[in-house]
Amino acid sequence: MNQKSTVIPSEEEVKTEEDKERKAKPILPRNSLTREDHLEILRQIYLARYFDVRLIKEKRRGRLRGTLYSSQNQEAILVGTLYGLRSDDWISPVHRDMPAFFLKDMRSGWDNPERKGMSIAQVCAQVWGKATAPGRAKDNWSHIGSVPLGIIPSTSMLASTIPVACGVAYDFKLRNHDGVVLTYNGEGSTARGDFHEGLNLAAIHDLAVIVVVENNQWAYGTPVELECPTEDVADRARGYNIPGLVADGQDVLDVYDKTMWCVERARKGLGPSIIECKTYRAFGHGDHDDQRADRYRSKEEIERGRRRDPIAVYKTYLVENGILSEEEAKRYSPEGKHAIQVTDEDFPPEVVEAVRKGVEFAIASPLPEPEEAFKHVFVEE
Ligand SMILES: Cc1ncc(C[n+]2csc(CCOP(=O)(O)OP(=O)(O)O)c2C)c(N)n1
């Protein structure tokens, strides 16, 4: 059951009158989004982009240490997969998904203390390695999570969170709860045993696990064709008899539509699915790899990969559908610009303000006491 088109049936899938009707008049999940939803989705994409560029700038100013794994050019995947989730759904972000920790459940209100997502301040404290961080300064990046917030902590072992997601979804099943667990993975992670074992388990037990594959074409210095033998990574779904959807990772609404299709299915107890979101890693694997990545990838390839900025793609849709005027669409324009070229003027003030508060909180927070290094390492009596 490989269903690449799914939301709109492909020519081969049109077999009945109903299929024909569905193809002619597709009821896309996006059709239920209001104008406010669209504006909020755009704001969240700006927020993810601004968070990323702000960290790059902070590091260049010498105010930040550690490696940055940029999510630039991949923001539509994070916002498109998270926007339609419920507060009680679970997620598991990995190294390239830092904004996901605060974007989760952002629809409940950016400053809502009841929100089931981390605050921007918490995520900034994590990046700055401060005592106030969820990881208590033992790490400066994504090795954080929270049971009350429904976030599975990431580990460095790629794809290792998929079997854990199966455990969470199995618990949902035992409790008759219709929540879903959405896991993020790079295409490189899909070559690991945990990916396959996890999917096998999820498929056998019809678990509500949605495996999002952010196919940015590169796993460190290894191109996708040396990681995956099938045409699309989503083709791996065939082995587990589950849907494998391919989404345009630059188009937030395509990602949203396909995610909601998988979510609805999973909530009904119909089991897991894979959504491969095609995108391109804009920079190096981490910032330490930026210069090298300009050598192991051709200039033309990089330009091609960055050409369809998700902000520009979404703005085009918003203008064409009368949600934004041409003027409004031009008001904030970070798209297509490198982190060092953009300024705060390129982003809506509320976005700049939200990240500014988070950065200030992180900078003002204390470093941990030395004894903290030995706390919370082993189970304490
Ligand atoms: C099991 C395992 N092998 C190797 C690594 C080292 N490593 C960290 S990230 C990475 C590349 C991951 O590529 P991909 O999954 O495609 O995600 P991307 O970084 O492109 O978003 C590698 C090889 C690791 N963390 N875990």
The ligand as a Gaussian input file, in Angstrom:
#p B3LYP/6-31G(d) Opt

LIG

1 1
 C       23.595000       5.781000      15.038000
 C       24.330000       7.044000      14.710000
 N       25.274000       7.044000      13.747000
 C       25.955000       8.180000      13.459000
 C       25.710000       9.327000      14.150000
 C       26.498000      10.618000      13.829000
 N       25.620000      11.555000      13.123000
 C       24.956000      12.512000      13.786000
 S       23.930000      13.380000      12.786000
 C       24.420000      12.492000      11.431000
 C       23.830000      12.749000      10.073000
 C       22.359000      12.567000      10.136000
 O       21.794000      12.700000       8.874000
 P       20.255000      12.670000       8.685000
 O       19.637000      11.588000       9.529000
 O       19.957000      12.636000       7.241000
 O       19.775000      14.056000       9.333000
 P       20.249000      15.540000       8.968000
 O       21.433000      15.828000       9.847000
 O       20.561000      15.587000       7.529000
 O       19.108000      16.392000       9.335000
 C       25.364000      11.531000      11.777000
 C       25.983000      10.587000      10.832000
 C       24.737000       9.273000      15.179000
 N       24.417000      10.363000      15.893000
 N       24.046000       8.139000      15.421000

